[in-house]
Amino acid sequence: MKLLPALALTALVVGAASARADDDVPPSAEETKSIVAALEAMGCKGYDEIEKESRQGGGYHFEIDDANCKDGQFDIKLDRDFKLVSKTRD
């Protein structure tokens, strides 16, 4: 009978960790300024939305939706140091 409470606690911890990994928040004003500078360096101006996405196992990255770049519209991911992770044509 001690197994059931242990399983319930494990499910609660795993569920909480999964929920935290899905929590996307807007970047701070300072982060947004750095993101915009990184986008401009890539030849991009304007975007639809920026989210700071938590990553499983800790850490985060930034996702920029519908960035307007000189070579088209892209979804862009930057790491926490504002370095390019991926650039996918939208």
N, C-alpha and C positions, 0 to 999 in steps of 0.2 A: 504493500500500500504506500510505501514511501516513494515509489517510482512515479506515481501520478503527479505529485507536487513538483518533483524535479523536472518532469517533462513539461509541465505548465510553465515553469520558470524559464526553461530553455526556449520555448516557443515565444514567450514574451520578449526575451532578450533579442532573439533573432528577428522578430517582427519589428522591434524598435530600431534595430540597426538598419533594416531594409527601408523603413520609413524615412530615416534620416538620410539615406543615400539618395532618395527621390526628392528631397527638399531643395528646390531651386529658388534662389533669391536674387534680387537685383544687386549688381555690384555697387560698391560705395562710390561716392563722387570722385575720389582720388583714383580708384580702379578704373572708372569710366574714362577719366582723362588719359590714363595710360593706354587703355584699349583703343581709344580714338587715335592716339598718336601712332600706335602699332598699325592700325588700319590704314592711316594716311601714308605711312612708310611703304605699304604694300600697294598703294595706288587706289585705295578705296575711300569713298566718302559716303556717309549716310548708311543707315541700317534700319531694320524694322524693330528689332528687339535684342537686348543683351541679357543673358542669364548667367549667374554664377552657379555652376552645377557641382554638387558634392559628388565625390567618387567613392565607390565602394573600397574599403580599406583605408580611408582617410584621404585628405587632400581635396582638391577641386580644380576645375578648369572653367574657362569662360566660353560660352557659345553665343556667337553673333549670327542672328537670322537675317537673311536677305541683305547682305552687305552689297552696296552698289560699287563695283570695282570697274576700272577702266576696261577690263576684258570680260565683263558680264556681271551677273548677280550670283552671289555665293553664300553658302552657310560656312562659317569659319569657326574653328575652335582654336583657342589660345591656351597655353599652360599658365600656371600661376605667375610665371615670370614674363608673361605677355609675348611669348615666342609661339610661332605657328605650329600647331599640331596637325590640323587638316583644313583643307579648303575644297569644298564640294560644290560643283555647279548646281545652282538651284533650279 
